[in-house]
Amino acid sequence: MGKCLLSIDWDYFIYTAKENWGSYLENNKNIISLWYKRYLQAKNRGQNLQNCYQLSSQVDDFWQRIKKVFPLTADTKAYVSDSHAVSYDIALTNHCNVVYLFDAHADLGYGGLSSLNFEVNCANWLGKLFKNKLIDSAHIIYSPFTSEKPEYFKAMNDAYNIHYPSPQDLNSKDKVAAIHICRSGAWTPPWFDYKFKQFIGAMGFKYQVINCPPRKWDPQNISLSDQINYMLA
């Protein structure tokens, strides 16, 4: 029985229309300004960007289902961040040797084993934990909305102890040393942030916030100068 990190990406719960898929850098511009730019571009096409995203109803009973599977205790530490890369440090600090990841992305590194030669980032943190021999196994529970497939990561799957269970297959006896919830703001829209806060509160644990700045979303009341700045972002 090991010590596990339960790592949850908010994008696990969010359906995104295919035309809005993309790879983005994690910075302040992309977690808020880019969303206004997308909104304004869609408006110019006669579309409402908010209709391109849907929040799964699974978010409402997620913690109830999780607590039936994972042994959570008063010693379990909890963290909230914007970037999923923080999971690397959380696993290291809490001496976790097992990761359970709920995500629309595997975060094993994109581009084969060579992608693990780069510094830790939101796209490779799980692969880096393996490469640096900090964990023994990982269980990736894909979002029902993911565009990825396990076979995309054949090199990693052959090299490391990686599993892709469905939520119904989970039956963990590993002690949950830490929970990490990340917002992934470059991929998840700011108008769902109020639900994100509710989701965190429903966890029922005190938590530490690591660089997760609040986002203001008020597209109906932005000045012309701000609109210009957003379009140039």
ROTI-426273 format. One line per 2 residues: number of its first residue (from 0); their letters; for each residue x, y, z of N, C-alpha, C. Coordinates in steps of 0.2 Angstrom, whole numbers, plus 5000, padded with zeros to 4 digits. Layout:
# ROTI-426273
NUM	A	X Y Z X Y Z X Y Z; ... .
# end
This chain:
# ROTI-426273
0	MG	5004 4994 5000 5000 5000 5000 5004 5006 5000; 5003 5011 4995 5007 5017 4995 5004 5023 4997 .
2	KC	5008 5028 4996 5005 5035 4998 5003 5038 4991; 4997 5041 4990 4995 5043 4983 4994 5050 4983 .
4	LL	4995 5053 4977 4992 5060 4976 4986 5059 4972; 4981 5062 4974 4975 5063 4970 4975 5069 4967 .
6	SI	4976 5069 4960 4977 5076 4956 4971 5077 4951; 4967 5082 4952 4961 5083 4948 4962 5090 4944 .
8	DW	4961 5089 4938 4961 5095 4933 4954 5097 4932; 4952 5103 4933 4946 5106 4932 4943 5105 4925 .
10	DY	4947 5104 4920 4945 5103 4913 4942 5096 4913; 4943 5092 4918 4940 5085 4918 4933 5085 4917 .
12	FI	4930 5091 4919 4922 5092 4919 4920 5096 4914; 4924 5098 4909 4922 5103 4905 4922 5101 4897 .
14	YT	4916 5101 4894 4916 5099 4887 4918 5105 4883; 4922 5104 4878 4924 5110 4874 4923 5108 4866 .
16	AK	4920 5112 4863 4919 5111 4856 4926 5110 4852; 4926 5106 4847 4933 5104 4844 4936 5110 4842 .
18	EN	4933 5115 4839 4936 5121 4836 4940 5125 4842; 4939 5124 4848 4942 5127 4853 4947 5123 4857 .
20	WG	4949 5117 4854 4955 5114 4857 4961 5117 4855; 4966 5117 4859 4972 5120 4858 4977 5119 4863 .
22	SY	4983 5121 4862 4989 5120 4867 4991 5127 4868; 4992 5129 4874 4993 5136 4876 4998 5137 4882 .
24	LE	5002 5142 4882 5007 5143 4887 5003 5146 4893; 5005 5144 4899 5002 5146 4905 5005 5153 4908 .
26	NN	5001 5158 4906 5003 5165 4909 4997 5169 4910; 4997 5175 4913 4992 5179 4914 4988 5181 4908 .
28	KN	4991 5182 4902 4988 5184 4896 4983 5178 4894; 4985 5172 4895 4981 5166 4892 4976 5164 4897 .
30	II	4976 5166 4903 4971 5163 4908 4965 5168 4909; 4966 5175 4906 4960 5179 4906 4960 5183 4900 .
32	SL	4965 5187 4897 4965 5191 4891 4963 5187 4885; 4966 5181 4884 4964 5177 4879 4957 5175 4878 .
34	WY	4954 5174 4884 4947 5173 4885 4942 5178 4882; 4944 5184 4884 4940 5190 4881 4941 5191 4873 .
36	KR	4947 5189 4871 4949 5190 4864 4944 5184 4860; 4944 5178 4863 4940 5173 4860 4933 5175 4860 .
38	YL	4931 5178 4866 4924 5180 4866 4922 5186 4861; 4926 5191 4860 4925 5196 4855 4926 5193 4848 .
40	QA	4930 5189 4847 4931 5186 4840 4924 5182 4838; 4922 5178 4843 4916 5174 4842 4910 5179 4841 .
42	KN	4909 5184 4845 4904 5189 4844 4904 5192 4837; 4910 5194 4835 4910 5196 4828 4908 5192 4823 .
44	RG	4908 5185 4824 4905 5180 4820 4898 5179 4821; 4895 5182 4826 4888 5181 4828 4887 5175 4832 .
46	QN	4892 5173 4836 4892 5168 4840 4893 5170 4848; 4890 5166 4852 4892 5167 4859 4896 5161 4862 .
48	LQ	4903 5163 4863 4908 5159 4865 4906 5154 4871; 4902 5157 4875 4900 5153 4881 4896 5147 4879 .
50	NC	4892 5147 4874 4889 5141 4871 4893 5135 4869; 4899 5137 4868 4904 5132 4866 4907 5127 4871 .
52	YQ	4905 5129 4878 4908 5125 4883 4902 5123 4888; 4903 5117 4890 4897 5114 4895 4901 5111 4901 .
54	LS	4898 5112 4907 4900 5109 4913 4897 5103 4914; 4900 5097 4916 4897 5091 4917 4893 5091 4923 .
56	SQ	4888 5087 4924 4884 5087 4930 4888 5082 4935; 4893 5079 4933 4897 5075 4937 4900 5079 4943 .
58	VD	4901 5085 4941 4905 5089 4946 4901 5090 4953; 4894 5089 4953 4890 5090 4959 4891 5084 4964 .
60	DF	4892 5078 4961 4893 5072 4966 4900 5069 4966; 4905 5073 4963 4911 5070 4962 4914 5068 4969 .
62	WQ	4914 5072 4974 4917 5071 4980 4914 5065 4984; 4907 5065 4983 4904 5059 4986 4906 5053 4984 .
64	RI	4907 5052 4977 4909 5046 4974 4917 5045 4976; 4921 5050 4976 4928 5049 4978 4929 5046 4985 .
66	KK	4925 5049 4989 4926 5047 4996 4924 5040 4998; 4920 5037 4993 4918 5030 4993 4924 5025 4991 .
68	VF	4929 5028 4987 4934 5024 4984 4941 5025 4988; 4942 5031 4989 4949 5033 4992 4948 5034 4999 .
70	PL	4953 5032 5003 4953 5033 5010 4956 5040 5012; 4952 5044 5013 4954 5051 5015 4954 5052 5023 .
72	TA	4959 5055 5025 4959 5056 5033 4960 5063 5034; 4960 5065 5041 4962 5071 5043 4969 5074 5041 .
74	DT	4973 5069 5040 4980 5070 5038 4981 5072 5031; 4976 5071 5027 4976 5072 5020 4977 5080 5018 .
76	KA	4982 5082 5015 4983 5089 5013 4980 5090 5007; 4978 5097 5006 4975 5099 5000 4978 5105 4997 .
78	YV	4978 5106 4991 4981 5111 4987 4977 5113 4981; 4977 5120 4980 4973 5123 4974 4978 5127 4970 .
80	SD	4978 5126 4964 4983 5130 4960 4980 5132 4953; 4983 5136 4949 4980 5136 4942 4984 5131 4938 .
82	SH	4990 5131 4939 4994 5126 4934 4995 5119 4937; 4994 5114 4933 4994 5107 4935 5002 5105 4936 .
84	AV	5006 5109 4934 5013 5107 4935 5015 5107 4942; 5011 5110 4947 5012 5110 4954 5012 5103 4957 .
86	SY	5008 5099 4953 5007 5092 4956 5014 5089 4957; 5019 5091 4953 5026 5088 4953 5029 5089 4960 .
88	DI	5028 5095 4962 5031 5097 4969 5027 5094 4974; 5020 5094 4973 5016 5091 4979 5018 5084 4980 .
90	AL	5018 5080 4974 5020 5073 4975 5027 5072 4978; 5032 5076 4977 5038 5076 4980 5038 5078 4987 .
92	TN	5035 5083 4989 5035 5086 4996 5031 5081 5000; 5026 5077 4998 5022 5073 5002 5024 5066 5001 .
94	HC	5030 5064 4998 5032 5058 4997 5027 5053 4994; 5024 5055 4989 5019 5051 4985 5022 5046 4980 .
96	NV	5021 5040 4980 5024 5035 4975 5018 5033 4970; 5012 5035 4971 5007 5033 4967 5003 5040 4965 .
98	VY	5001 5040 4959 4997 5046 4957 4990 5044 4954; 4985 5046 4956 4978 5045 4952 4976 5052 4949 .
100	LF	4976 5052 4943 4975 5059 4939 4968 5059 4936; 4964 5063 4937 4957 5065 4934 4959 5071 4929 .
102	DA	4958 5069 4923 4960 5075 4918 4958 5073 4911; 4958 5079 4907 4956 5078 4900 4963 5077 4896 .
104	HA	4969 5077 4900 4975 5076 4897 4979 5072 4901; 4984 5068 4898 4988 5063 4902 4994 5066 4906 .
106	DL	4996 5072 4903 5002 5076 4906 5008 5071 4907; 5009 5067 4902 5015 5062 4902 5020 5065 4898 .
108	GY	5019 5070 4894 5024 5073 4890 5021 5072 4883; 5022 5076 4878 5019 5076 4872 5025 5076 4867 .
110	GG	5026 5070 4863 5032 5070 4859 5036 5064 4861; 5034 5059 4864 5038 5054 4866 5042 5055 4872 .
112	LS	5047 5050 4874 5051 5051 4880 5056 5057 4879; 5057 5059 4874 5062 5065 4873 5058 5071 4876 .
114	SL	5052 5071 4877 5048 5077 4880 5050 5078 4887; 5052 5072 4890 5054 5072 4897 5061 5075 4899 .
116	NF	5064 5077 4893 5071 5080 4894 5070 5088 4896; 5064 5090 4895 5062 5097 4896 5061 5098 4904 .
118	EV	5061 5105 4906 5059 5106 4913 5052 5104 4914; 5050 5104 4920 5044 5102 4922 5039 5107 4920 .
120	NC	5033 5105 4917 5028 5110 4915 5021 5106 4915; 5016 5110 4913 5009 5107 4914 5008 5101 4910 .
122	AN	5012 5100 4904 5011 5095 4900 5015 5089 4901; 5020 5089 4905 5024 5083 4906 5026 5081 4914 .
124	WL	5022 5085 4918 5024 5084 4925 5023 5077 4928; 5019 5073 4925 5018 5066 4927 5023 5062 4924 .
126	GK	5025 5063 4918 5030 5059 4915 5037 5061 4919; 5038 5067 4921 5044 5069 4924 5045 5065 4931 .
128	LF	5039 5064 4934 5039 5060 4941 5042 5053 4939; 5040 5050 4934 5042 5044 4932 5050 5044 4930 .
130	KN	5051 5048 4926 5058 5049 4924 5063 5050 4929; 5061 5054 4934 5065 5055 4940 5065 5050 4946 .
132	KL	5061 5045 4944 5060 5039 4949 5057 5041 4955; 5052 5046 4955 5049 5048 4961 5042 5044 4963 .
134	ID	5040 5041 4957 5033 5037 4958 5034 5030 4955; 5030 5026 4958 5030 5019 4955 5025 5018 4950 .
136	SA	5019 5021 4951 5013 5020 4946 5009 5026 4946; 5005 5026 4940 5000 5031 4939 4994 5028 4936 .
138	HI	4988 5031 4938 4982 5029 4936 4978 5035 4933; 4978 5035 4926 4975 5041 4923 4967 5039 4921 .
140	IY	4963 5043 4924 4956 5043 4923 4954 5048 4919; 4953 5047 4912 4952 5052 4907 4945 5055 4908 .
142	SP	4944 5061 4906 4938 5064 4906 4934 5061 4900; 4927 5061 4901 4923 5058 4896 4923 5063 4889 .
144	FT	4926 5069 4890 4926 5073 4885 4933 5074 4882; 4938 5069 4884 4945 5070 4881 4945 5068 4874 .
146	SE	4950 5071 4870 4951 5069 4863 4957 5064 4863; 4960 5063 4869 4966 5058 4869 4964 5051 4869 .
148	KP	4969 5047 4868 4968 5040 4869 4975 5037 4872; 4974 5032 4876 4980 5029 4879 4986 5027 4874 .
150	EY	4984 5025 4868 4989 5023 4863 4993 5028 4861; 4991 5035 4862 4995 5040 4860 5002 5041 4864 .
152	FK	5002 5037 4870 5008 5037 4874 5011 5030 4875; 5012 5027 4869 5014 5020 4869 5021 5020 4872 .
154	AM	5026 5025 4871 5033 5025 4873 5032 5025 4881; 5028 5029 4884 5028 5030 4891 5025 5024 4894 .
156	ND	5019 5021 4891 5016 5015 4893 5020 5009 4893; 5025 5009 4889 5030 5003 4888 5035 5004 4894 .
158	AY	5037 5010 4895 5043 5011 4900 5041 5012 4907; 5034 5013 4908 5032 5015 4915 5026 5011 4917 .
160	NI	5024 5011 4923 5018 5007 4926 5012 5012 4926; 5009 5012 4920 5004 5017 4919 4997 5013 4917 .
162	HY	4992 5015 4921 4985 5012 4920 4980 5017 4918; 4975 5015 4914 4970 5020 4912 4963 5017 4914 .
164	PS	4961 5017 4921 4955 5014 4923 4949 5019 4921; 4943 5016 4921 4937 5020 4921 4935 5022 4928 .
166	PQ	4931 5027 4930 4929 5028 4937 4926 5022 4940; 4923 5018 4936 4919 5012 4939 4924 5007 4942 .
168	DL	4930 5007 4939 4935 5002 4940 4939 5004 4946; 4939 5010 4949 4943 5012 4954 4941 5008 4961 .
170	NS	4947 5006 4964 4946 5002 4971 4953 5003 4974; 4954 5009 4977 4961 5010 4979 4961 5009 4987 .
172	KD	4967 5006 4989 4968 5005 4996 4974 5010 4998; 4977 5014 4993 4982 5018 4994 4980 5024 4999 .
174	KV	4984 5026 5003 4983 5031 5008 4983 5038 5004; 4978 5042 5004 4979 5048 5000 4983 5053 5004 .
176	AA	4989 5055 5003 4993 5059 5006 4991 5067 5005; 4989 5068 4998 4988 5074 4996 4983 5074 4990 .
178	IH	4979 5080 4990 4974 5081 4985 4976 5088 4981; 4977 5088 4975 4978 5094 4971 4973 5095 4966 .
180	IC	4970 5101 4967 4965 5103 4962 4968 5109 4958; 4968 5108 4951 4971 5114 4947 4965 5116 4942 .
182	RS	4965 5123 4941 4960 5126 4937 4962 5126 4930; 4968 5126 4928 4971 5126 4921 4967 5131 4917 .
184	GA	4968 5137 4919 4964 5143 4917 4965 5145 4910; 4971 5142 4906 4971 5143 4899 4966 5139 4895 .
186	WT	4964 5134 4898 4959 5129 4895 4952 5129 4898; 4951 5132 4904 4945 5132 4907 4942 5139 4907 .
188	PP	4936 5140 4905 4933 5147 4905 4932 5150 4911; 4933 5157 4912 4932 5160 4918 4925 5161 4920 .
190	WF	4920 5160 4916 4913 5160 4918 4911 5154 4922; 4915 5149 4923 4914 5143 4927 4918 5144 4934 .
192	DY	4921 5149 4935 4925 5150 4941 4921 5149 4947; 4915 5152 4947 4911 5151 4953 4909 5144 4955 .
194	KF	4908 5140 4950 4907 5133 4951 4914 5130 4953; 4919 5132 4951 4926 5129 4953 4927 5131 4960 .
196	KQ	4925 5137 4963 4925 5138 4970 4921 5133 4974; 4915 5132 4971 4910 5128 4975 4913 5121 4975 .
198	FI	4916 5119 4970 4919 5112 4969 4924 5111 4975; 4929 5116 4975 4934 5116 4980 4931 5116 4987 .
200	GA	4926 5120 4989 4922 5120 4995 4919 5113 4997; 4917 5110 4992 4913 5103 4993 4918 5098 4995 .
202	MG	4925 5099 4993 4930 5094 4995 4930 5093 5003; 4928 5098 5007 4928 5097 5014 4935 5097 5018 .
204	FK	4940 5099 5014 4946 5100 5018 4949 5107 5017; 4953 5109 5022 4957 5115 5022 4962 5114 5017 .
206	YQ	4963 5120 5013 4968 5119 5007 4972 5125 5007; 4978 5124 5004 4983 5129 5002 4982 5131 4995 .
208	VI	4982 5138 4994 4981 5141 4987 4989 5142 4985; 4990 5140 4979 4997 5141 4976 4996 5144 4969 .
210	NC	4997 5151 4969 4997 5155 4963 4990 5153 4959; 4985 5155 4961 4978 5154 4958 4974 5161 4958 .
212	PP	4976 5166 4954 4973 5172 4955 4966 5172 4952; 4962 5176 4956 4955 5176 4954 4954 5180 4947 .
214	RK	4949 5178 4943 4948 5181 4937 4941 5184 4937; 4941 5190 4934 4935 5194 4933 4932 5193 4926 .
216	WD	4926 5191 4926 4923 5190 4919 4917 5194 4918; 4917 5199 4915 4912 5204 4914 4912 5207 4907 .
218	PQ	4911 5203 4901 4912 5205 4895 4907 5210 4892; 4901 5211 4896 4896 5216 4894 4898 5223 4896 .
220	NI	4904 5224 4900 4906 5230 4903 4913 5231 4902; 4916 5230 4896 4923 5232 4895 4923 5238 4890 .
222	SL	4928 5242 4891 4928 5248 4887 4931 5247 4880; 4931 5252 4876 4933 5251 4869 4941 5250 4869 .
224	SD	4944 5253 4874 4952 5253 4874 4953 5246 4877; 4950 5243 4881 4951 5236 4884 4950 5231 4878 .
226	QI	4944 5232 4874 4943 5228 4869 4949 5228 4864; 4951 5234 4862 4957 5234 4858 4963 5230 4861 .
228	NY	4964 5231 4867 4970 5228 4870 4969 5220 4870; 4963 5218 4871 4962 5211 4871 4962 5208 4864 .
230	ML	4960 5212 4859 4961 5209 4852 4968 5209 4850; 4972 5213 4853 4980 5213 4852 4983 5208 4856 .
232	A	4980 5205 4861 4983 5200 4865 4986 5194 4861 .
# end
